[in-house]
Amino acid sequence: MPAPPPAGRPDRPARIPARRTKGYLRALSQLVSQGAQKAIWNKQERITEELLESLAIGRSRTI
């Protein structure tokens, strides 16, 4: 049986970034970097699903 996720972490943290980036590492890196910056600027200091959905990747909204 797998260990439970650490407290405060979702069971499936990679589904949203994987869906948004279609597995491309450069796009994933950009998404996480932009998400972290926006979370800090907005004083949330947490990367949420809503925050990730609000970000553009590359030249378009989605890949």
Contacts in CASP RR format, 6 or more apart in sequence:
PFRMAT RR
TARGET T0000
AUTHOR 0000-0000-0000
METHOD contacts of the structure
MODEL  1
MPAPPPAGRPDRPARIPARRTKGYLRALSQLVSQGAQKAIWNKQERITEE
LLESLAIGRSRTI
5 11 0 8 1.000
5 13 0 8 1.000
16 49 0 8 1.000
16 52 0 8 1.000
16 53 0 8 1.000
17 28 0 8 1.000
17 31 0 8 1.000
17 32 0 8 1.000
17 52 0 8 1.000
18 28 0 8 1.000
20 27 0 8 1.000
20 31 0 8 1.000
20 52 0 8 1.000
20 53 0 8 1.000
20 57 0 8 1.000
20 62 0 8 1.000
20 63 0 8 1.000
21 27 0 8 1.000
21 28 0 8 1.000
21 31 0 8 1.000
21 57 0 8 1.000
21 63 0 8 1.000
22 63 0 8 1.000
24 63 0 8 1.000
27 57 0 8 1.000
27 58 0 8 1.000
27 63 0 8 1.000
30 57 0 8 1.000
30 58 0 8 1.000
31 52 0 8 1.000
31 55 0 8 1.000
31 57 0 8 1.000
32 47 0 8 1.000
34 55 0 8 1.000
35 47 0 8 1.000
35 51 0 8 1.000
35 52 0 8 1.000
35 55 0 8 1.000
36 47 0 8 1.000
38 51 0 8 1.000
38 54 0 8 1.000
38 55 0 8 1.000
39 45 0 8 1.000
39 46 0 8 1.000
39 47 0 8 1.000
39 48 0 8 1.000
39 51 0 8 1.000
42 51 0 8 1.000
44 51 0 8 1.000
57 63 0 8 1.000
END
